[in-house]
Amino acid sequence: MEFKKRILCIGAGYVGGPTMSVIALKCPEYRVDVVDINPDRIKQWNSDTLPIFEPGLDEIVKKIRGKNLFFTTEIEAGIKAADIIFVSVNTPTKTYGEGAGMASDLQYWEKTALQIIKHAQNNKIIVEKSTLPVRTAEAMERILKASNRNIKFEVVSNPEFLAEGTAIKDLLEPDRILIGSHTDAAGTKAAQAIVDIYAHWIPRKKIITTNLWSSELSKLVANAFLAQRISSINSISALCEKTDANITEIAYAVGSDSRVGSKFLNASVGFGGSCFKKDILNLVYIAQSYGLHEVADYWNMVVQMNQYQQSRFVRKIIREMFNTVADKKIAIFGFAFKANTGDTRESPAIFITQKLLEEQAVISITDPKALGNARIDLAGLDNINYETDPYQAAEGAHAIAIVTEWEEYRHLDYQKIYSSMKKPAFIFDGRNILNHCQLFEIGFNVYPVGQPDLNHFK
Ligand SMILES: NC(=O)c1ccc[n+]([C@@H]2O[C@H](COP(=O)([O-])OP(=O)(O)OC[C@H]3O[C@@H](n4cnc5c(N)ncnc54)[C@H](O)[C@@H]3O)[C@@H](O)[C@H]2O)c1
């Protein structure tokens, strides 16, 4: 079949895979190739077990893979053939040199640009899909122009706002699509080519076009605002635990104000995921590098508050279990950084488990999708069991810590679980998802986040 346009995506990860699957689904006249330097990942994308779990993703991939959606390691051929190249490689926090621990590590992004220059034979639109520091496109253009080969690359920013766990829904019905470009004729034309892709299924009024720098910076700011809401409510949860106020009631009362809104106001063990922390630290680094220290300090507190919340959760477990967890079995319910994903990057579960192990607890971890990643995250550590069955994980345990808000944890038979546990039995609900009164009546000592605890010791 002759395709109208060829789209290439470099980077077949949590963003590249689902995003391109939906674009291919909605644009059958375009051919979409997704490439990666990791051959195992590509093999998985071509298998029955995709490398990432996302509700709805399997069905889409199975429907169009091999028709207009292809996963390959043929990066060179892909670059040559493509009209539009999305770059969706990882941009983690730098771990070395200048800006270590804060700035974005742009080495994968730069290597991609160099590959593009090397293999391209005609003009192309390069789309920044990865989250990048503001003004990265400028550096990118310098690299791309350095080839002196009479090929024109137009760089467009199109940050991705999908959330893991709801990626397909977010891609099919996004709140908005953001496309940033230069405002001259060539830039506007390139932006239009990207608008044309999304206009296949997204109403035009939801497609926002801006200048390049606004688009790049908007993504960092959006994540900073989202994370800030979580840290804000979590900071108040600490105050609730001192005053017997109830964070769930406060979140409802405060969130009912339409100027505030109710989303992202659940107190918890804190946020995780590959993006929030790295993007805020990047924002902090950028602010610092422009000498805006007050701005940097302001946003840095969002990250610090998140760390405080995780530490507080561990301290509470130790304190309430009579100041020692040595040789006590603690079942960790949920290891993914949030429900409906197997992703454990920056998951609070990692920190919580490590700290409890340092206190010589015996840990039993259960999670419906993330045990494989948990094993990698905790490789080399002893005294850990991995259980697919939560009942097994809790058997003989002194305590359960709910760390991920998996729906199935709400519906377990807690009477049965209680019977199999050591007494006194504790539940630390780090996500406030359980029926605390019911658990208390069963016999548990219950410790939610930001709510009065229910214990039998009083
Ligand atoms: N994960 C999310 O929820 C999310 C949401 C929005 C935006 N983002 C941003 O999207 C970008 C990608 O994130 P992700 O979670 O998909 O990362 P990821 O690590 O899952 O995927 C990145 C992929 O790029 C590949 N890669 C790296 N260098 C390459 C190269 N030179 N050539 C070919 N492939 C290469 C890696 O092998 C990897 O498979 C990041 O900038 C992230 O901040 C992520």
The ligand as an SDF file (V2000), in Angstrom:
LIG
                    3D

 44 48  0  0  0  0  0  0  0  0999 V2000
    6.4050    8.1760   31.0260 N   0  0  0  0  0  0  0  0  0  0  0  0
    5.5240    9.1500   31.0180 C   0  0  0  0  0  0  0  0  0  0  0  0
    4.4670    9.0570   31.6200 O   0  0  0  0  0  0  0  0  0  0  0  0
    5.7930   10.4120   30.2440 C   0  0  0  0  0  0  0  0  0  0  0  0
    4.7430   11.2990   30.0080 C   0  0  0  0  0  0  0  0  0  0  0  0
    4.9870   12.4400   29.2750 C   0  0  0  0  0  0  0  0  0  0  0  0
    6.2800   12.7090   28.8170 C   0  0  0  0  0  0  0  0  0  0  0  0
    7.2950   11.8530   29.0790 N   0  0  0  0  0  0  0  0  0  0  0  0
    8.6170   12.1610   28.5280 C   0  0  0  0  0  0  0  0  0  0  0  0
    8.7970   11.3880   27.3450 O   0  0  0  0  0  0  0  0  0  0  0  0
   10.1670   11.0040   27.1940 C   0  0  0  0  0  0  0  0  0  0  0  0
   10.2660    9.5010   27.0910 C   0  0  0  0  0  0  0  0  0  0  0  0
    9.7820    8.9260   28.2910 O   0  0  0  0  0  0  0  0  0  0  0  0
    9.4740    7.3830   28.4190 P   0  0  0  0  0  0  0  0  0  0  0  0
    8.8220    7.1850   29.7370 O   0  0  0  0  0  0  0  0  0  0  0  0
    8.7940    6.9140   27.1780 O   0  0  0  0  0  0  0  0  0  0  0  0
   10.9720    6.8070   28.4550 O   0  0  0  0  0  0  0  0  0  0  0  0
   11.4500    5.3120   28.2170 P   0  0  0  0  0  0  0  0  0  0  0  0
   12.7430    5.1700   28.9100 O   0  0  0  0  0  0  0  0  0  0  0  0
   10.3280    4.3630   28.5310 O   0  0  0  0  0  0  0  0  0  0  0  0
   11.6810    5.2110   26.6270 O   0  0  0  0  0  0  0  0  0  0  0  0
   12.7140    5.8420   25.9450 C   0  0  0  0  0  0  0  0  0  0  0  0
   13.2390    4.8890   24.8720 C   0  0  0  0  0  0  0  0  0  0  0  0
   14.1630    5.5880   24.0430 O   0  0  0  0  0  0  0  0  0  0  0  0
   15.1640    4.6660   23.6240 C   0  0  0  0  0  0  0  0  0  0  0  0
   16.3230    5.3790   23.1360 N   0  0  0  0  0  0  0  0  0  0  0  0
   17.2170    6.1390   23.8240 C   0  0  0  0  0  0  0  0  0  0  0  0
   18.1420    6.6540   23.0000 N   0  0  0  0  0  0  0  0  0  0  0  0
   17.8540    6.2160   21.7390 C   0  0  0  0  0  0  0  0  0  0  0  0
   18.4350    6.4140   20.4650 C   0  0  0  0  0  0  0  0  0  0  0  0
   19.5130    7.1740   20.2950 N   0  0  0  0  0  0  0  0  0  0  0  0
   17.8710    5.8020   19.3980 N   0  0  0  0  0  0  0  0  0  0  0  0
   16.7760    5.0220   19.5660 C   0  0  0  0  0  0  0  0  0  0  0  0
   16.1660    4.8140   20.7410 N   0  0  0  0  0  0  0  0  0  0  0  0
   16.7000    5.4010   21.8270 C   0  0  0  0  0  0  0  0  0  0  0  0
   15.4070    3.8360   24.8780 C   0  0  0  0  0  0  0  0  0  0  0  0
   16.0270    2.5940   24.5640 O   0  0  0  0  0  0  0  0  0  0  0  0
   13.9800    3.6680   25.4390 C   0  0  0  0  0  0  0  0  0  0  0  0
   13.3770    2.4790   24.9900 O   0  0  0  0  0  0  0  0  0  0  0  0
   10.8950   11.5980   28.4060 C   0  0  0  0  0  0  0  0  0  0  0  0
   11.4420   12.8270   28.0370 O   0  0  0  0  0  0  0  0  0  0  0  0
    9.7730   11.7930   29.4190 C   0  0  0  0  0  0  0  0  0  0  0  0
   10.0780   12.8370   30.3000 O   0  0  0  0  0  0  0  0  0  0  0  0
    7.0720   10.6860   29.7670 C   0  0  0  0  0  0  0  0  0  0  0  0
  1  2  1  0
  2  3  2  0
  2  4  1  0
  4  5  1  0
  4 44  2  0
  5  6  2  0
  6  7  1  0
  7  8  2  0
  8  9  1  0
  8 44  1  0
  9 10  1  0
  9 42  1  0
 10 11  1  0
 11 12  1  0
 11 40  1  0
 12 13  1  0
 13 14  1  0
 14 15  2  0
 14 16  1  0
 14 17  1  0
 17 18  1  0
 18 19  2  0
 18 20  1  0
 18 21  1  0
 21 22  1  0
 22 23  1  0
 23 24  1  0
 23 38  1  0
 24 25  1  0
 25 26  1  0
 25 36  1  0
 26 27  1  0
 26 35  1  0
 27 28  2  0
 28 29  1  0
 29 30  1  0
 29 35  2  0
 30 31  1  0
 30 32  2  0
 32 33  1  0
 33 34  2  0
 34 35  1  0
 36 37  1  0
 36 38  1  0
 38 39  1  0
 40 41  1  0
 40 42  1  0
 42 43  1  0
M  CHG  2   8   1  16  -1
M  END
$$$$
